[in-house]
Amino acid sequence: MKLNQLQITNFRNLKTVTISPSSDLNLIYGANGSGKSSLLEALHFIGFGRSFRTNKPNNAIAHQETSFTIFAQCNQESESPLSVGLQRSADDQFVCSINGERSNRVSDMASLVPVQIFTPQSIELLIGSPGARRRFIDWGLFHVEHSFSDMFRNYQRVLRQRNALLKSMQISKASVSSEILAQLDYWTNQLSILGTTIDENRKSYWESFEPLFKAISSQFLPEFSFELSYHSGWDSNVPLADFLRQRFDSERRYGYTSYGPHKADFKIKVDGTLAVEVLSRGQLRMLVAALQLAQTKHLFNQKNQSGLFLLDDIGAELDEEKRRLFINELIKTTSQVFVTAIEKQQLFEPTNITNIKVFHVEHGRVTEEQ
């Protein structure tokens, strides 16, 4: 998937922007506050339906405007051209359009345009909560197996039902009736069926992903040897339903489901020690780069599909050698790459890449340089 035209209207300080990006590498520079990160944020909306900068999408609407719109014309590998667009309004209404057909489901659009982003905050993948690492795995699964999204949505629905029962039992001090126990048993079985399938999908993905990561990390950080481990969120040697029943007393006391794939995680270690306790911040950024690049290669290997890769503020904590290595490897995956930097000197022309466009952003205006 490659964008050949992008139109942005009333998005932050980008009042009206139309560009025709390179299918390979796009270098974007401008002062802080000029709008270059907003350009990447608009692209991020196409792949996620949300911002990477704020949890309040209304904040992205330009001052005194009621909505923003983003429209892209795309070329697909061996398929007909595709047009996608989205609008988000101040009353929190979302609508997207795919070849003229309207939809209110973000996943309909996101499944067509895989987008990844690398920012100075990306090390939260390693130092942040397990939820970020689960989302990392699930992004890969969603684009390899689109049915995974519906499966996980059903799991979350069942989890809410089971948690509501546990919460009611926690509040009640009386003994639990047989009717309530039967309901809990039903939702426990449903949770186990869906949770086991989700766990099997994640393990299969991890098994095919891990060799790619190890090969890339040995290139990016050759001074380290990394050990990866995936954790299901419970002892998966025991059926999930049995595991949950064994812990009924503690779960009633807490009022929620403490085990299952919604508690899964993965860890990366160096000589038995967590990587986050050994590596510098710059090295952690390269470790995240290796994870994301491995995921990009995995998607291409499995589906022969490429997407957009956004690198915001590439000069932060990465020297020129690391920047060049990362971008060169991304281009090999046939990704369409967008890179931002404050100074033009932080940008460069990677080797063996001729299809490059340079854009200057100033006061919300985006100008292509010759």
Contacts in CASP RR format, 6 or more apart in sequence:
PFRMAT RR
TARGET T0000
AUTHOR 0000-0000-0000
METHOD contacts of the structure
MODEL  1
MKLNQLQITNFRNLKTVTISPSSDLNLIYGANGSGKSSLLEALHFIGFGR
SFRTNKPNNAIAHQETSFTIFAQCNQESESPLSVGLQRSADDQFVCSING
ERSNRVSDMASLVPVQIFTPQSIELLIGSPGARRRFIDWGLFHVEHSFSD
MFRNYQRVLRQRNALLKSMQISKASVSSEILAQLDYWTNQLSILGTTIDE
NRKSYWESFEPLFKAISSQFLPEFSFELSYHSGWDSNVPLADFLRQRFDS
ERRYGYTSYGPHKADFKIKVDGTLAVEVLSRGQLRMLVAALQLAQTKHLF
NQKNQSGLFLLDDIGAELDEEKRRLFINELIKTTSQVFVTAIEKQQLFEP
TNITNIKVFHVEHGRVTEEQ
1 74 0 8 1.000
1 75 0 8 1.000
1 76 0 8 1.000
1 77 0 8 1.000
1 82 0 8 1.000
1 112 0 8 1.000
1 113 0 8 1.000
1 114 0 8 1.000
1 305 0 8 1.000
1 306 0 8 1.000
1 307 0 8 1.000
1 308 0 8 1.000
1 336 0 8 1.000
2 23 0 8 1.000
2 74 0 8 1.000
2 75 0 8 1.000
2 306 0 8 1.000
2 307 0 8 1.000
2 336 0 8 1.000
3 21 0 8 1.000
3 43 0 8 1.000
3 72 0 8 1.000
3 73 0 8 1.000
3 74 0 8 1.000
3 308 0 8 1.000
3 336 0 8 1.000
4 20 0 8 1.000
4 21 0 8 1.000
4 23 0 8 1.000
4 73 0 8 1.000
4 74 0 8 1.000
4 75 0 8 1.000
5 18 0 8 1.000
5 19 0 8 1.000
5 20 0 8 1.000
5 72 0 8 1.000
5 73 0 8 1.000
6 17 0 8 1.000
6 18 0 8 1.000
6 19 0 8 1.000
6 20 0 8 1.000
6 21 0 8 1.000
6 42 0 8 1.000
6 43 0 8 1.000
6 70 0 8 1.000
6 71 0 8 1.000
6 72 0 8 1.000
7 17 0 8 1.000
7 18 0 8 1.000
7 69 0 8 1.000
7 70 0 8 1.000
7 71 0 8 1.000
7 72 0 8 1.000
8 14 0 8 1.000
8 16 0 8 1.000
8 17 0 8 1.000
8 18 0 8 1.000
8 39 0 8 1.000
8 42 0 8 1.000
8 68 0 8 1.000
8 69 0 8 1.000
8 70 0 8 1.000
8 71 0 8 1.000
9 15 0 8 1.000
9 16 0 8 1.000
9 17 0 8 1.000
9 68 0 8 1.000
9 69 0 8 1.000
9 70 0 8 1.000
10 61 0 8 1.000
10 62 0 8 1.000
10 65 0 8 1.000
10 67 0 8 1.000
10 68 0 8 1.000
10 69 0 8 1.000
11 17 0 8 1.000
11 38 0 8 1.000
11 41 0 8 1.000
11 42 0 8 1.000
11 60 0 8 1.000
11 61 0 8 1.000
11 62 0 8 1.000
11 68 0 8 1.000
11 69 0 8 1.000
11 70 0 8 1.000
12 35 0 8 1.000
12 38 0 8 1.000
12 41 0 8 1.000
12 60 0 8 1.000
12 62 0 8 1.000
13 33 0 8 1.000
13 35 0 8 1.000
13 38 0 8 1.000
13 62 0 8 1.000
13 363 0 8 1.000
13 364 0 8 1.000
14 35 0 8 1.000
14 38 0 8 1.000
14 39 0 8 1.000
14 42 0 8 1.000
14 62 0 8 1.000
14 364 0 8 1.000
14 366 0 8 1.000
15 62 0 8 1.000
15 364 0 8 1.000
17 39 0 8 1.000
17 364 0 8 1.000
17 365 0 8 1.000
17 366 0 8 1.000
19 359 0 8 1.000
19 366 0 8 1.000
19 368 0 8 1.000
20 368 0 8 1.000
21 336 0 8 1.000
21 338 0 8 1.000
21 357 0 8 1.000
22 336 0 8 1.000
22 355 0 8 1.000
22 356 0 8 1.000
22 357 0 8 1.000
23 75 0 8 1.000
23 336 0 8 1.000
23 355 0 8 1.000
24 331 0 8 1.000
24 336 0 8 1.000
24 337 0 8 1.000
24 353 0 8 1.000
24 355 0 8 1.000
24 356 0 8 1.000
25 327 0 8 1.000
25 331 0 8 1.000
25 337 0 8 1.000
25 339 0 8 1.000
25 350 0 8 1.000
25 353 0 8 1.000
25 355 0 8 1.000
25 356 0 8 1.000
25 357 0 8 1.000
26 336 0 8 1.000
26 337 0 8 1.000
26 338 0 8 1.000
26 339 0 8 1.000
26 356 0 8 1.000
26 357 0 8 1.000
26 358 0 8 1.000
26 359 0 8 1.000
27 339 0 8 1.000
27 341 0 8 1.000
27 347 0 8 1.000
27 356 0 8 1.000
27 357 0 8 1.000
27 358 0 8 1.000
27 359 0 8 1.000
28 36 0 8 1.000
28 39 0 8 1.000
28 40 0 8 1.000
28 338 0 8 1.000
28 339 0 8 1.000
28 340 0 8 1.000
28 341 0 8 1.000
28 358 0 8 1.000
28 359 0 8 1.000
28 360 0 8 1.000
28 361 0 8 1.000
28 366 0 8 1.000
29 36 0 8 1.000
29 340 0 8 1.000
29 341 0 8 1.000
29 342 0 8 1.000
29 343 0 8 1.000
29 344 0 8 1.000
29 346 0 8 1.000
29 347 0 8 1.000
29 358 0 8 1.000
29 359 0 8 1.000
29 360 0 8 1.000
29 361 0 8 1.000
30 36 0 8 1.000
30 340 0 8 1.000
30 341 0 8 1.000
30 342 0 8 1.000
30 360 0 8 1.000
30 361 0 8 1.000
30 362 0 8 1.000
31 342 0 8 1.000
31 362 0 8 1.000
32 342 0 8 1.000
34 361 0 8 1.000
34 362 0 8 1.000
34 363 0 8 1.000
34 364 0 8 1.000
35 361 0 8 1.000
35 364 0 8 1.000
36 340 0 8 1.000
36 361 0 8 1.000
37 53 0 8 1.000
37 312 0 8 1.000
37 313 0 8 1.000
37 340 0 8 1.000
38 60 0 8 1.000
38 364 0 8 1.000
39 338 0 8 1.000
39 340 0 8 1.000
39 359 0 8 1.000
39 361 0 8 1.000
39 366 0 8 1.000
40 52 0 8 1.000
40 117 0 8 1.000
40 310 0 8 1.000
40 312 0 8 1.000
40 338 0 8 1.000
40 340 0 8 1.000
41 51 0 8 1.000
41 52 0 8 1.000
41 53 0 8 1.000
41 60 0 8 1.000
42 70 0 8 1.000
43 115 0 8 1.000
43 308 0 8 1.000
43 310 0 8 1.000
43 338 0 8 1.000
44 50 0 8 1.000
44 51 0 8 1.000
44 52 0 8 1.000
44 115 0 8 1.000
44 117 0 8 1.000
44 310 0 8 1.000
45 51 0 8 1.000
45 57 0 8 1.000
45 60 0 8 1.000
45 70 0 8 1.000
45 86 0 8 1.000
45 88 0 8 1.000
46 70 0 8 1.000
46 72 0 8 1.000
46 84 0 8 1.000
46 85 0 8 1.000
46 86 0 8 1.000
46 109 0 8 1.000
46 110 0 8 1.000
46 113 0 8 1.000
46 115 0 8 1.000
46 308 0 8 1.000
47 109 0 8 1.000
47 110 0 8 1.000
47 113 0 8 1.000
47 114 0 8 1.000
47 115 0 8 1.000
47 308 0 8 1.000
48 106 0 8 1.000
48 110 0 8 1.000
48 115 0 8 1.000
49 57 0 8 1.000
49 86 0 8 1.000
49 94 0 8 1.000
49 96 0 8 1.000
49 106 0 8 1.000
49 109 0 8 1.000
49 110 0 8 1.000
50 57 0 8 1.000
50 106 0 8 1.000
51 57 0 8 1.000
51 59 0 8 1.000
51 60 0 8 1.000
52 117 0 8 1.000
52 119 0 8 1.000
54 60 0 8 1.000
57 88 0 8 1.000
57 92 0 8 1.000
57 94 0 8 1.000
58 88 0 8 1.000
58 90 0 8 1.000
58 92 0 8 1.000
60 68 0 8 1.000
60 88 0 8 1.000
61 67 0 8 1.000
61 68 0 8 1.000
61 88 0 8 1.000
61 89 0 8 1.000
61 90 0 8 1.000
62 68 0 8 1.000
65 90 0 8 1.000
66 89 0 8 1.000
66 90 0 8 1.000
67 87 0 8 1.000
67 88 0 8 1.000
67 89 0 8 1.000
67 90 0 8 1.000
68 87 0 8 1.000
68 88 0 8 1.000
69 85 0 8 1.000
69 86 0 8 1.000
69 87 0 8 1.000
70 85 0 8 1.000
70 86 0 8 1.000
70 87 0 8 1.000
71 83 0 8 1.000
71 84 0 8 1.000
71 85 0 8 1.000
72 83 0 8 1.000
72 84 0 8 1.000
72 85 0 8 1.000
72 113 0 8 1.000
73 81 0 8 1.000
73 82 0 8 1.000
73 83 0 8 1.000
74 81 0 8 1.000
74 82 0 8 1.000
74 83 0 8 1.000
74 84 0 8 1.000
74 112 0 8 1.000
74 113 0 8 1.000
75 81 0 8 1.000
75 82 0 8 1.000
76 82 0 8 1.000
77 304 0 8 1.000
77 305 0 8 1.000
77 306 0 8 1.000
82 98 0 8 1.000
82 99 0 8 1.000
82 112 0 8 1.000
83 97 0 8 1.000
83 98 0 8 1.000
83 99 0 8 1.000
83 100 0 8 1.000
84 96 0 8 1.000
84 97 0 8 1.000
84 98 0 8 1.000
84 99 0 8 1.000
84 109 0 8 1.000
84 112 0 8 1.000
84 113 0 8 1.000
85 96 0 8 1.000
85 97 0 8 1.000
85 98 0 8 1.000
85 109 0 8 1.000
86 94 0 8 1.000
86 95 0 8 1.000
86 96 0 8 1.000
86 97 0 8 1.000
86 109 0 8 1.000
87 93 0 8 1.000
87 94 0 8 1.000
87 95 0 8 1.000
87 96 0 8 1.000
88 94 0 8 1.000
94 104 0 8 1.000
94 106 0 8 1.000
95 102 0 8 1.000
95 103 0 8 1.000
95 104 0 8 1.000
96 102 0 8 1.000
96 103 0 8 1.000
96 104 0 8 1.000
96 105 0 8 1.000
96 106 0 8 1.000
96 108 0 8 1.000
96 109 0 8 1.000
97 103 0 8 1.000
98 108 0 8 1.000
98 109 0 8 1.000
98 112 0 8 1.000
103 109 0 8 1.000
107 142 0 8 1.000
107 149 0 8 1.000
110 142 0 8 1.000
111 142 0 8 1.000
111 143 0 8 1.000
111 146 0 8 1.000
111 149 0 8 1.000
113 307 0 8 1.000
113 308 0 8 1.000
114 143 0 8 1.000
114 299 0 8 1.000
114 305 0 8 1.000
114 306 0 8 1.000
114 307 0 8 1.000
114 308 0 8 1.000
115 307 0 8 1.000
115 308 0 8 1.000
115 309 0 8 1.000
115 310 0 8 1.000
116 139 0 8 1.000
116 292 0 8 1.000
116 295 0 8 1.000
116 296 0 8 1.000
116 307 0 8 1.000
116 308 0 8 1.000
116 309 0 8 1.000
116 310 0 8 1.000
117 309 0 8 1.000
117 310 0 8 1.000
117 311 0 8 1.000
117 312 0 8 1.000
118 288 0 8 1.000
118 289 0 8 1.000
118 292 0 8 1.000
118 309 0 8 1.000
118 310 0 8 1.000
118 311 0 8 1.000
118 312 0 8 1.000
119 311 0 8 1.000
119 312 0 8 1.000
119 313 0 8 1.000
120 285 0 8 1.000
120 312 0 8 1.000
120 313 0 8 1.000
120 316 0 8 1.000
120 317 0 8 1.000
122 285 0 8 1.000
122 288 0 8 1.000
122 292 0 8 1.000
123 281 0 8 1.000
123 284 0 8 1.000
123 285 0 8 1.000
123 288 0 8 1.000
124 132 0 8 1.000
125 132 0 8 1.000
125 133 0 8 1.000
125 136 0 8 1.000
125 288 0 8 1.000
125 291 0 8 1.000
126 268 0 8 1.000
126 275 0 8 1.000
126 276 0 8 1.000
126 284 0 8 1.000
126 287 0 8 1.000
126 288 0 8 1.000
127 276 0 8 1.000
127 284 0 8 1.000
130 263 0 8 1.000
130 264 0 8 1.000
130 265 0 8 1.000
131 265 0 8 1.000
133 265 0 8 1.000
133 266 0 8 1.000
134 262 0 8 1.000
134 264 0 8 1.000
134 265 0 8 1.000
136 291 0 8 1.000
136 295 0 8 1.000
137 202 0 8 1.000
137 205 0 8 1.000
137 206 0 8 1.000
137 264 0 8 1.000
137 266 0 8 1.000
138 148 0 8 1.000
138 152 0 8 1.000
138 202 0 8 1.000
139 295 0 8 1.000
140 205 0 8 1.000
140 295 0 8 1.000
140 298 0 8 1.000
140 299 0 8 1.000
141 148 0 8 1.000
141 201 0 8 1.000
141 202 0 8 1.000
141 205 0 8 1.000
142 148 0 8 1.000
142 149 0 8 1.000
143 299 0 8 1.000
143 303 0 8 1.000
143 305 0 8 1.000
144 205 0 8 1.000
144 298 0 8 1.000
144 299 0 8 1.000
144 302 0 8 1.000
144 303 0 8 1.000
145 201 0 8 1.000
148 198 0 8 1.000
148 201 0 8 1.000
151 194 0 8 1.000
151 197 0 8 1.000
151 198 0 8 1.000
151 201 0 8 1.000
152 198 0 8 1.000
154 194 0 8 1.000
155 191 0 8 1.000
155 194 0 8 1.000
155 195 0 8 1.000
155 198 0 8 1.000
155 261 0 8 1.000
155 262 0 8 1.000
156 262 0 8 1.000
158 187 0 8 1.000
158 190 0 8 1.000
158 191 0 8 1.000
158 194 0 8 1.000
159 191 0 8 1.000
159 257 0 8 1.000
159 262 0 8 1.000
161 187 0 8 1.000
162 184 0 8 1.000
162 187 0 8 1.000
162 188 0 8 1.000
162 191 0 8 1.000
162 257 0 8 1.000
163 255 0 8 1.000
163 256 0 8 1.000
163 257 0 8 1.000
165 180 0 8 1.000
165 183 0 8 1.000
165 184 0 8 1.000
165 187 0 8 1.000
166 184 0 8 1.000
166 251 0 8 1.000
166 252 0 8 1.000
166 254 0 8 1.000
166 255 0 8 1.000
166 256 0 8 1.000
166 257 0 8 1.000
167 255 0 8 1.000
167 256 0 8 1.000
168 180 0 8 1.000
169 176 0 8 1.000
169 180 0 8 1.000
169 184 0 8 1.000
169 252 0 8 1.000
169 255 0 8 1.000
170 252 0 8 1.000
170 253 0 8 1.000
170 254 0 8 1.000
170 255 0 8 1.000
176 252 0 8 1.000
188 241 0 8 1.000
188 244 0 8 1.000
188 245 0 8 1.000
189 241 0 8 1.000
191 240 0 8 1.000
191 241 0 8 1.000
191 244 0 8 1.000
191 257 0 8 1.000
191 260 0 8 1.000
192 239 0 8 1.000
192 240 0 8 1.000
192 241 0 8 1.000
192 244 0 8 1.000
195 240 0 8 1.000
195 260 0 8 1.000
195 261 0 8 1.000
196 239 0 8 1.000
196 240 0 8 1.000
198 261 0 8 1.000
199 232 0 8 1.000
199 236 0 8 1.000
199 240 0 8 1.000
199 260 0 8 1.000
199 261 0 8 1.000
199 264 0 8 1.000
202 230 0 8 1.000
202 232 0 8 1.000
202 261 0 8 1.000
202 264 0 8 1.000
203 230 0 8 1.000
203 232 0 8 1.000
205 298 0 8 1.000
206 228 0 8 1.000
206 230 0 8 1.000
206 266 0 8 1.000
208 298 0 8 1.000
208 302 0 8 1.000
209 294 0 8 1.000
209 295 0 8 1.000
209 298 0 8 1.000
210 228 0 8 1.000
212 294 0 8 1.000
212 297 0 8 1.000
212 298 0 8 1.000
212 301 0 8 1.000
213 226 0 8 1.000
213 228 0 8 1.000
213 290 0 8 1.000
213 291 0 8 1.000
213 294 0 8 1.000
214 226 0 8 1.000
214 228 0 8 1.000
215 294 0 8 1.000
216 290 0 8 1.000
216 293 0 8 1.000
216 294 0 8 1.000
216 297 0 8 1.000
216 329 0 8 1.000
217 224 0 8 1.000
217 226 0 8 1.000
217 287 0 8 1.000
217 290 0 8 1.000
218 225 0 8 1.000
219 290 0 8 1.000
219 325 0 8 1.000
219 329 0 8 1.000
220 286 0 8 1.000
220 287 0 8 1.000
220 289 0 8 1.000
220 290 0 8 1.000
220 322 0 8 1.000
220 325 0 8 1.000
220 326 0 8 1.000
221 279 0 8 1.000
221 283 0 8 1.000
221 286 0 8 1.000
221 287 0 8 1.000
221 290 0 8 1.000
224 270 0 8 1.000
224 275 0 8 1.000
224 278 0 8 1.000
224 279 0 8 1.000
224 283 0 8 1.000
225 270 0 8 1.000
225 271 0 8 1.000
226 268 0 8 1.000
226 269 0 8 1.000
226 270 0 8 1.000
226 275 0 8 1.000
226 287 0 8 1.000
227 268 0 8 1.000
227 269 0 8 1.000
227 270 0 8 1.000
227 272 0 8 1.000
228 266 0 8 1.000
228 267 0 8 1.000
228 268 0 8 1.000
228 269 0 8 1.000
229 266 0 8 1.000
229 267 0 8 1.000
229 269 0 8 1.000
230 264 0 8 1.000
230 265 0 8 1.000
230 266 0 8 1.000
231 264 0 8 1.000
231 265 0 8 1.000
231 266 0 8 1.000
231 267 0 8 1.000
232 260 0 8 1.000
232 261 0 8 1.000
232 264 0 8 1.000
233 259 0 8 1.000
233 260 0 8 1.000
233 261 0 8 1.000
233 263 0 8 1.000
233 264 0 8 1.000
233 265 0 8 1.000
234 240 0 8 1.000
234 243 0 8 1.000
234 244 0 8 1.000
234 259 0 8 1.000
234 260 0 8 1.000
234 263 0 8 1.000
235 243 0 8 1.000
238 246 0 8 1.000
240 259 0 8 1.000
240 260 0 8 1.000
243 259 0 8 1.000
244 251 0 8 1.000
244 257 0 8 1.000
244 259 0 8 1.000
244 260 0 8 1.000
247 258 0 8 1.000
247 259 0 8 1.000
250 258 0 8 1.000
251 257 0 8 1.000
251 258 0 8 1.000
267 274 0 8 1.000
268 274 0 8 1.000
268 275 0 8 1.000
268 287 0 8 1.000
269 275 0 8 1.000
270 278 0 8 1.000
270 279 0 8 1.000
271 278 0 8 1.000
275 284 0 8 1.000
275 287 0 8 1.000
276 284 0 8 1.000
279 287 0 8 1.000
281 317 0 8 1.000
282 317 0 8 1.000
282 318 0 8 1.000
285 317 0 8 1.000
285 318 0 8 1.000
286 318 0 8 1.000
286 322 0 8 1.000
286 326 0 8 1.000
289 326 0 8 1.000
292 309 0 8 1.000
293 326 0 8 1.000
293 329 0 8 1.000
293 330 0 8 1.000
293 333 0 8 1.000
296 306 0 8 1.000
296 307 0 8 1.000
296 309 0 8 1.000
296 330 0 8 1.000
296 333 0 8 1.000
296 335 0 8 1.000
297 333 0 8 1.000
299 305 0 8 1.000
299 306 0 8 1.000
299 307 0 8 1.000
300 306 0 8 1.000
300 333 0 8 1.000
300 334 0 8 1.000
306 333 0 8 1.000
306 334 0 8 1.000
306 335 0 8 1.000
306 336 0 8 1.000
307 335 0 8 1.000
307 336 0 8 1.000
308 335 0 8 1.000
308 336 0 8 1.000
308 337 0 8 1.000
308 338 0 8 1.000
309 330 0 8 1.000
309 335 0 8 1.000
309 336 0 8 1.000
309 337 0 8 1.000
309 338 0 8 1.000
310 337 0 8 1.000
310 338 0 8 1.000
311 326 0 8 1.000
311 327 0 8 1.000
311 337 0 8 1.000
311 338 0 8 1.000
311 339 0 8 1.000
311 340 0 8 1.000
312 340 0 8 1.000
313 340 0 8 1.000
313 341 0 8 1.000
313 342 0 8 1.000
314 323 0 8 1.000
314 327 0 8 1.000
314 339 0 8 1.000
314 340 0 8 1.000
314 341 0 8 1.000
314 346 0 8 1.000
314 347 0 8 1.000
315 323 0 8 1.000
315 341 0 8 1.000
315 346 0 8 1.000
318 326 0 8 1.000
320 348 0 8 1.000
323 346 0 8 1.000
323 348 0 8 1.000
324 348 0 8 1.000
324 350 0 8 1.000
324 351 0 8 1.000
327 337 0 8 1.000
327 339 0 8 1.000
327 350 0 8 1.000
328 350 0 8 1.000
328 351 0 8 1.000
328 352 0 8 1.000
328 353 0 8 1.000
330 337 0 8 1.000
331 337 0 8 1.000
331 350 0 8 1.000
331 353 0 8 1.000
339 347 0 8 1.000
341 347 0 8 1.000
344 358 0 8 1.000
347 358 0 8 1.000
349 356 0 8 1.000
357 368 0 8 1.000
358 368 0 8 1.000
358 369 0 8 1.000
359 366 0 8 1.000
359 367 0 8 1.000
359 368 0 8 1.000
359 369 0 8 1.000
360 366 0 8 1.000
360 367 0 8 1.000
360 369 0 8 1.000
361 367 0 8 1.000
END
